[in-house]
Structures are given as structure tokens and as C-alpha cells.
């Protein structure tokens, strides 16, 4: 596999992926805050080509306020307050 799309594309049709994706969509519909915004949940894949990947960090980032999460681990947008 040479691209994220080739690697992740088939996974989008699996039960675990669909369950997780649909879960966050449902929470958003219920008005529950889910971070990052929906348009940024896969943004990390646009920053590093798959063939240059060395390490993957998975975890739950400590975002406390709106506009802090941007889809990159332990990162906030410029001009946003850093969470405690």
C-alpha cells in the first residue's frame, strides 16, 4: 500500500469502522460535543504520506473547549489556548 486511501479505503466498510463512525455521528446529532469537528477527523492523513510514516500515536487528547481540537494529537490551532 502506498497511500492512506488504499490502506483505509477497505476498512471503511468493516463493522468496527462503521460502528465507531456512526457512533460519533449520532452523538453529534444529539447535540453532544464531539471533537475534532467532523470535517477534521481525518485531517492527520493529509499531513504525512503513508510511505514517510514512522510512528502512530493513538490516544485521547485532553481538549476542554471548542475550537481546540484539530484532528492532530496534542495540537491546537494557532491562536487557541493550550489545554491545561
C-alpha positions in Angstrom: 0.0 0.0 0.0 1.4 3.4 -0.9 -1.4 5.8 0.1 -3.7 6.3 3.1 -6.7 6.0 0.8 -5.5 2.5 -0.3 -5.0 1.4 3.3 -8.0 2.9 4.9 -10.5 2.7 2.0 -11.3 -1.0 2.5 -11.6 -0.5 6.3 -14.4 2.0 5.8 -16.7 -0.9 5.0 -15.9 -3.0 8.1 -18.3 -3.3 11.1 -15.8 -1.8 13.7 -15.1 1.3 11.5 -18.8 1.8 10.7 -19.8 1.4 14.4 -17.2 4.0 15.5 -18.0 6.4 12.7 -21.8 6.1 13.2 -21.4 6.5 17.0 -19.7 9.8 16.7 -22.2 11.0 14.0 -25.1 10.0 16.3 -23.6 11.9 19.3 -23.3 15.0 17.1 -26.9 14.7 16.0 -27.9 14.5 19.7 -26.1 17.8 20.3 -23.2 16.2 22.3 -19.9 18.0 21.7 -17.5 15.7 19.8 -14.0 16.8 19.0 -12.5 17.5 16.5 -15.1 18.9 14.2 -16.4 16.4 11.7 -14.5 17.9 8.8 -11.2 17.4 10.6 -11.5 13.9 12.0 -9.2 12.5 9.3 -7.0 15.6 8.8 -3.9 13.9 10.1 -3.7 11.8 6.9 -3.2 14.9 4.8 0.0 15.9 6.6 2.1 12.8 6.3 2.3 10.5 3.3 2.0 6.8 4.3 5.4 6.0 2.9 7.0 8.5 5.2 5.2 7.3 8.4 7.5 6.2 11.3 5.2 6.2 14.3 1.5 6.3 15.0 0.3 7.8 18.3 -3.3 6.8 19.3 -4.9 8.3 22.3 -7.5 10.6 23.7 -6.4 14.3 23.7 -7.3 16.5 26.6 -9.5 19.1 24.8 -11.6 21.1 27.1 -13.1 23.8 24.9 -14.5 24.3 21.4 -12.0 25.1 18.6 -9.0 23.4 20.3 -9.2 20.0 18.6 -7.9 19.9 15.0 -7.5 16.2 14.3 -3.8 16.1 15.3 -2.6 14.6 18.5 -1.6 17.1 21.2 -2.1 20.0 18.9 -4.3 23.1 18.8 -4.8 25.7 16.1 -2.7 28.8 16.1 -4.2 31.5 18.5 -6.1 28.9 20.5 -5.4 28.5 24.2 -3.5 25.3 25.0 -5.5 23.0 27.3 -4.2 22.5 30.9 
